[in-house]
């Protein structure tokens, strides 16, 4: 229970009708969850406007309402608080209501197009192995120390996020590593959080269905670093052409990592094989089970952040050497069939190119590479033919299939992917809308020594079709089909 006046701190008040010296037992943005003595925050969404439900929440027992416009009918026993931006207000209200939990943790946010999940998961596992109670907020899973909580969004809404951070504080966690999506920054989901540091991995073509332009997407990422306090660190990939731009307005302690250009934290790849990487990080050799150049960047980001958090260099390097690949991120299968299978979450052109370039660097030249790939429905259509072209440029055979079609027809998405194909690309491409059948066909086409990449869904255990999530696991389907060939 909190006094309304206390949880409105920094929420951007413009006007108040009623008393703020009242007790609030819960805060909600979903009108269906409102009960007696609740505070309801009316959010304007893309589909639903919370302002339309103010009368309903008052009838349900709400004692206070935060809104951008006062309703026509005001109730004498309800306090109405007008704010300029309800999303911004909600973020501060949530932090205040849960006793600013982020200030009691070393909270590190990771943003970028690719690598977020791998970096936060590796950091979580590293600090857990170093003896810390640690929290994790990722696309795959949320963790409060060792307890798993099902993930719903890459970055939850402010109420869920602060409630989760409060659980971590109560469980004795000292650190938390979280993905920060561009949507979350744009929608003020991370506003009001006290970050100890931020990490930028890279930025490429993605989410333009939401941001409309690449500049808007870039600015959303940049806003995260601009909001960091001077005592925090801002760590950026120097090799990315936007790595410097990302930090240019940040007041935080700016540091850079890189493989190609001079940076505060340096790494050199000595060996890159299917068994792992041999790296030289800041003058010390390190063997890791992670594979590929992109994972060298991920490992270097993890090392750099851990050192910036005050951990001894050798302890960090020793801890990193024990870490394994993250589920659905370049997961490697080799069965008795001697066909190599790889499952990866790559769902952007750049991510797919990174995976395929890495596979190319590991090939001897005699084996075929068969790529199974699709594109998600109700998402950025411009990248569909680009994804196909990346796949055909690097693969001997490409099977275009369904990803998460959502409300679209899989066949229509595949046709979008095929736009602009030349005769050579057409010759090496086949279309099989059924994803399970596409993976099975790839296995039947492969010979011993060949490589099959199944891209796009990675860790996901479902396929989203017409509003329903159907059980589907790329790793399981690929593994079962490869085993059937033995």
N, C-alpha and C positions, 0 to 999 in steps of 0.2 A: 504494500500500500504506500502510495506517494502523494504528496500534495501537488495539485496541478501546477501551481506557481513554480515549483522546483523543477518539474520535468519540461517546462517550456523554455528553459534557459537556452539562448542562442537559436531559437526556432524561427526567428524572423517575424515577430508579431507586428501587425498593423493596427488591429483594433480588437477590443474585448467587450463582450456584452455578458455581464454576470460576474460572479466571484471566482477568482482563481485560488482562493483559500479553501479548496475542497479536496477530499481524499479520492484518489483514483486507484482502483484495484487491478485494472487490466487495460491494455491499449490494443486496438484492433484497426486494421485497414479493410478487413473483410466484414461486411455488415452482418453476415450470417453468424458470426462468432460473438457478437456484442451481447453483453449481459448487464445486470444491475451494477451501477457505479463504474461502468467502462468509459474510456475515452475513445471516441471514434475519429479517425483521421480520413477525411474525404479526399481520395486521389483521383485525378482525371487520367484514366487509362485509354488505350487505343480502342477498346471495345466497350468498356463500362466506365461510367462516371460516378464516383462515390457520392457526389453531391445529390444525385437522384435518390439516394437511400437514407438521407438524413432523417426524414420523418419516421422511417421504419426503425432506425436504431434508437431513436428517442422512445418509441413505443416499447422497444425491447429492454429499456432500462438505462441507456447511455446517460451519463450525468454531464458530459462535456463533448463538444464537437470542435474539431479543427478543420477549417475550410478556407477556400480562396474567395468565396462569395457567401455572404449571409443568406440563409433561406428566407422566403417571404414570411413564413410563420415561425415566430420565436416563442419558445416555451419558457415561462418564468423560472422554472426549477432546473433549467439546463444552461450551462455556460457555453457561449459560442466564441471561438477564437479565430479571428481572421488573419491569415498569413499570405505572403506574396507567393510562396511556392510550397505546396503541401508535401511534395516529395522531400524537399530540403528540410522542412519542419519535422517530418516523420523521422528522418535520420537522427536528428539531435534529440528528439523526444525518446526514441528507442534507446539511445545511449544513456540518457539521463535516467530513464525508468529502470534500467538494469545496472545502475551504479557505475557507469563508464568502465565496463570490463576491459576494454582494449588498453586502457592505461595501466592495467595491472599485469599485462603480458608483454613479452617482446614479440610484437606482431609484425610479420613481414609479408608484404603483398607482392605477387609476381604477375606482371602483365606482358602482353605480346601476342602475336598471332599463333605462333607455334612454341611448344616446349613448356608451357605453364604447368600442366599437370605433372610432367616428369620432374621439373625442378622442385615444386612444392612437395611432391611425394618423396623424392630423394632427401630433401632437407628434413622432412618429418622423420624418416627412417634413420638418418644420420644422427639427429639430436636425441632420438629415442635410444639409439645404441651408445651414445655418449653419456647416458644416464639421466637425461632430463625427461620430465613429464611434458608431453608435447601435444598440441592440437593440429588438426589438418582440415582444411576446407578446400575440396577439389571437385572437378567435374565428376570424378569416379565415386568418391566417398567422403563423408565427414567423419572425423575421429576426435573423440574427447579422451586423451591419453590412449588407452588400448580399446576403448569401447567404440564400435562403429555405429554411425547414424546414417541412414540412407540419404544420398544427395538428391536434391530436387533441381537445383540450378547451379551453374558454375559459381556464381556469387548470390547467396540468398537475399531476400528482402531485409531491410534494416531491423525489423522486429525479430525475425528468425535468426538473423546474424548475431545481434547483440545477446539474444537468449542463449545461443550456442557458445558465444565467447564467455558468458557468465557461467555456463556449465563447466567450461574449461578452468576458469578461475577457482570455482568451488571444488573441482577435482584436484587442484594443486598444480595445474599446468603452469609452466614458466614461459613457454614459447608457443607461438601458433604461426603456421605457414598457410597462406591462402591465395588462391587464384583471384585475380581482379580482372573481370571482363570489361570490355569497352562499354557494354550495355550498362553494367553496374555503375561505372563512373558517370556516364551520361544521365542516369536515372537517380543519382545521389544515394545509391545504396551503401557506399563506403564513406559518405560524408559524416563527419563527427568522430571517425575512428582515429585512434592515436597510434600511428604506425612507427615502429622502430626503424623500418627500412623498406625500400621498394626496389624491385628488380625488373629490368626491361630485357626481354629475350630477343625479339625481332618483330618486324611488321611487314606484312604483305597483303595482297588483295583478299579481303574477307569481310563479311557482314555489311556489304554495301547495300543489301536489301533494307537494312535498318538505317545506316549512317548516310546513305545516298551518294556521298563522295568520299574519296580517299582522304582528302584534307580533313573532313569531319571526323573520320575514323582516327586519323593521326592526332587530332586535337583532343579527342576523348582519352586516348592513352596518355598524352602529355599532361592533361589536367590532373591526373593522379600524382605525378611527380611534383607539379607546381604546388600541390596541397600539402606536401610533406614538411614537417617542422625542421628548423635548422639543426637540431640535435640528431635527426635521423640520417641514414645513409641512402643515397640514390645511386644504384649500381646499374650500368648500362653496357650493352654489347657494342664495343667500339667498331667492330667489323660491319655492323649494319649501317647502311648509309643514313639512316635516321636516328642512329644511336646518340649522336651529339645533340641533335635538335630536341630529342625527347627530354633532355635535362636542362635546356637553356634557360628556363624560367624558374627552375627549382632553387630553393634556398637551402636544401639539404646538403650534406657532405657528399660531393660528387666523385664517384669512382668508376673506372672502366675496366672491362675484361675483354680479351681478344686472342685470336690465334694468328691473325695476319698483320695487324697494325700495332704500333707501340701502345701499351696500356698499363694500368696499375697492376693487373693480374694477367700473367701470360701463360700460354699453354702451347706445346708442340706435340703433334701426333708422330710417334716413333713407329708404331705398328697398328694396323687396322685390319682385323681378321674376324671371321665369324665366331671365334672363341672370345673376342673382346678387344680392348684397346690397351696399348702401351703408350702412356703419355709422359711428358716432362712438364710439370707444373711448377713454375717459379723455381726451377733448378733442381727439382726432385722428381725421380721417376716413380710412376704409379701405374699399376696394373688394375684394370677394371673389367668387369664382365659385361659392361654396356658396350654396344656396337655402333660404329658410325661416326662420321664427322659431326653431325648434329648433336650426338650425345657427348662429344668432346666439349662442345659449347655448354651443354647442360651441366656436365660435371664441373667445368670451370666456374660457372655461375654459382653452383652450390658451394664449392671451395671458397670462392671470394666472399660470399655472404656469411659463411660460418666464421671466417677470419674477422670480418667486419663486426660480427656479433661478439667478438672477444675470445673465440676458441683458439687454442694453440695449434699452429700450422701442422705439426706432425700428427697430433691427435685427429685432426680433420682428415688428412691424407690417409691415415690408417683406417679410419672409419669408412671413407668413400670406397676403399678397395674391397670392402665386404658387401657392398650394395649390389642388388640385382636389378634387372630391367623392370620398368613399371608395366603393369598389365595393359595389354593392347597397344604398347608402344614398342615397335620393332621386336615383337615376340617371335621367337625362333623355334621351329619344330623340325626335327629330323627323325624319321622312323626307319624301320627295316627296309622300306621301299627305296631308300637312298634318295628320295625326292625331298628337297628342302622347302619347308613352308614358312612364310613370314606373315604375321598379322599386324597391321598398323592402323592407327586412328586417322591417318592422313586424309583430310577431307577438304583441303585447300590446294590450289595448284602448286604453291611453293613447298608445302609439306610433302606432297606426293613426289615432287621433283627431288627433294632432299633424300627421301627413302630410296627412290630409284637410282639416284646417283651413287648412294652408298652401296647398294646391291651391285651396281656396275663396277665399283672399285674392288669388290670382293670376288668378282667372277674370274674364272680362268680363261674364258673365251669359248669353251666347247659346249657349255650348257645353254639351254633355252630359258628365257624368263617369260613367264605367263602372268599377266596382271589382271586381276578381277576387281573392277571398280565401278561405282555408281555415283550419283549425286542426290543430295537430299531434296525433297519436295518443299514447296513454300519457302524457299530460300533463294539467295542471289543466283539468278539465272545466267548472268553474264559469265560466270566461271565454268559453266558446264562444258562448252566446247574447248575451253582452255585445259580443263582436267583431262578430257579425252586426248588432246594433242600431247600433253605431257606423257600420258601413258603410252601412246603409240610411238613417240620419239625414243623412248627408252626400252620398250619391250619387244620381244619377238612375236608375241601373241597377246591380244587384249580381248577380254570378255566384258562387255558393258552390261551392267545388271542393275537391279533395284538396290537402293540404299535404305533410307527412311522416306518413302514417297509421300507420307502424310496425306494431304487431301488430293494430291495430283495422281495421275495415272502413270505407272512406271514406264510404260512404252513411250509416253509423251516426253518424259524426262530424258530417256535414252535418245530419242530423236533430236532433242536439243543438243545433247552431247555430240552427236554425229555431224552437226552442222559444219560445213566447210571442209569435209574430209576429201583428201586427194586419193587417186587410185591405189597408191601404195598403202596408205592407211586403211582404206577399205578392205584391201586384201588380207591384212593381218588382224582385222577386227570382226568379232561376231557378237551378236546381241542375244542374251538370255535373261528375260525379265525376272524369272524366279531365282532368287539369290542362292538358295540351297542347290538348285540344279546347276547354276553357273559355277559354283565351287566344285561340285562333283565332276562337271565336264572338264574343268581345269586339271583336276587330278588324273582323269582318264587320258588326257592329252599328253601329260608329262611323262618323260622317260627318266630312268635313274640318273641322278646328278643335276636334273633341271631344278629351277627355282620357281615357286608359286608365291606371288604376293596377293594377299586379300586386303584391300585398302578401304578405309572410310568409316568403319564402325568400331574397330578396336575393342575396347573393354565392354561396350554395350551388350546387354544380354536380351535385347528385344529388337523388333522391327516395328516402327510406327506406321500403321496403315489405316487410313480413314478414321482417325481418332482413337484407334485401339492399339495397344502395345502387345505384340505377339512374341512369345519367347523365341529368341534367336541368338546364337553365340557363334561368331565366326571361328573362333579358336576350336570349339568343340566340333563344328561341322567339318572344318578342314582336317582336324586330327582324325576324326572317324573315317573320313574318306581315304586319307593316306594309309591308315592302318588296314583298310579293306583291300588295299593293293598288295599287301605282303603275302 
